[in-house]
Amino acid sequence: MYEIDPERNDLVEEFLDRPFGHHSGDLQRVLNVLRGGPVKDRYVLICTKPHREWVLGQLSGVRGEPVRVLAGHVYRSAGDAERAVFKLRWEQHTGRKI
């Protein structure tokens, strides 16, 4: 499995500048790691108002259990929501805050 280099701030900046669309090969490998792996405690986005509002949730890892909605994490754009999840997943995997 690909190991994320926590020193690759260039990849962090690339994602924060452009969370959607084509990414470099290195960033795509990072995203594959961040978006894969165990389901338990994985951060997810829940669209509560189509094209207008997203909230942050966390999966339990148990089939049939509802997603835990995390209070205080409401986003008004898909880009802001994706950036927030990227930062949380980066910290989970690397132990470093962005």
C-alpha positions as CSV (number, residue, x, y, z in Angstrom):
1,M,0.0,0.0,0.0
2,Y,1.1,3.5,-0.7
3,E,2.5,5.4,2.3
4,I,1.7,9.1,2.7
5,D,4.7,11.3,3.2
6,P,3.5,13.9,5.7
7,E,6.2,16.3,4.4
8,R,4.4,16.6,1.0
9,N,2.8,20.0,1.7
10,D,2.8,20.5,-2.1
11,L,0.1,17.8,-2.3
12,V,-1.9,19.3,0.5
13,E,-1.8,22.7,-1.3
14,E,-2.8,21.1,-4.6
15,F,-5.9,19.6,-3.1
16,L,-6.9,22.7,-1.1
17,D,-6.5,24.8,-4.3
18,R,-8.5,22.4,-6.4
19,P,-10.5,19.7,-4.5
20,F,-12.4,18.6,-7.7
21,G,-11.2,17.6,-11.1
22,H,-7.9,16.1,-12.3
23,H,-5.2,15.7,-9.8
24,S,-1.5,14.8,-10.1
25,G,-0.6,11.1,-9.9
26,D,1.0,11.6,-6.4
27,L,-2.1,13.4,-5.1
28,Q,-4.4,10.7,-6.5
29,R,-2.4,8.0,-4.7
30,V,-2.8,10.0,-1.5
31,L,-6.5,10.3,-2.1
32,N,-6.9,6.6,-2.7
33,V,-5.3,5.9,0.7
34,L,-7.4,8.6,2.5
35,R,-10.6,7.4,0.9
36,G,-9.9,3.7,1.4
37,G,-9.1,1.5,4.4
38,P,-11.3,0.6,7.3
39,V,-14.9,1.9,7.5
40,K,-15.0,2.3,11.2
41,D,-14.6,6.0,12.2
42,R,-14.2,7.1,8.6
43,Y,-15.3,10.7,8.0
44,V,-18.0,11.3,5.5
45,L,-20.1,14.1,4.1
46,I,-23.8,14.1,4.2
47,C,-25.7,16.5,1.9
48,T,-28.6,17.8,3.9
49,K,-29.8,20.4,1.4
50,P,-29.0,19.6,-2.3
51,H,-26.2,21.8,-3.6
52,R,-26.5,24.1,-0.6
53,E,-25.5,22.3,2.7
54,W,-23.3,19.5,3.8
55,V,-22.6,18.2,7.4
56,L,-19.8,16.1,8.7
57,G,-20.4,12.6,9.8
58,Q,-18.5,9.5,11.0
59,L,-19.2,5.9,10.1
60,S,-19.6,3.3,12.9
61,G,-18.2,0.4,10.9
62,V,-21.3,-1.6,11.8
63,R,-23.7,-2.4,9.0
64,G,-27.2,-0.9,9.7
65,E,-26.0,1.6,12.3
66,P,-26.7,5.2,11.3
67,V,-24.0,7.7,10.5
68,R,-23.0,9.8,13.5
69,V,-23.5,13.5,12.6
70,L,-20.8,15.6,14.2
71,A,-22.3,18.8,15.6
72,G,-20.9,22.2,14.5
73,H,-19.6,21.0,11.2
74,V,-21.9,22.5,8.6
75,Y,-20.6,23.6,5.1
76,R,-22.2,25.9,2.6
77,S,-20.1,24.7,-0.4
78,A,-19.0,21.3,-1.6
79,G,-15.5,22.5,-1.9
80,D,-15.3,23.7,1.7
81,A,-16.8,20.4,2.9
82,E,-14.3,18.3,0.8
83,R,-11.4,20.4,2.2
84,A,-12.5,19.8,5.8
85,V,-12.7,16.1,5.3
86,F,-9.3,16.0,3.6
87,K,-7.8,17.8,6.5
88,L,-9.3,15.4,9.1
89,R,-8.3,12.3,7.1
90,W,-4.8,13.7,6.6
91,E,-4.4,14.1,10.3
92,Q,-5.8,10.6,11.0
93,H,-3.3,9.0,8.6
94,T,-0.2,11.2,9.2
95,G,-0.7,12.4,12.8
96,R,-0.1,15.9,11.5
97,K,-2.6,18.8,11.3
98,I,-2.8,20.9,8.2
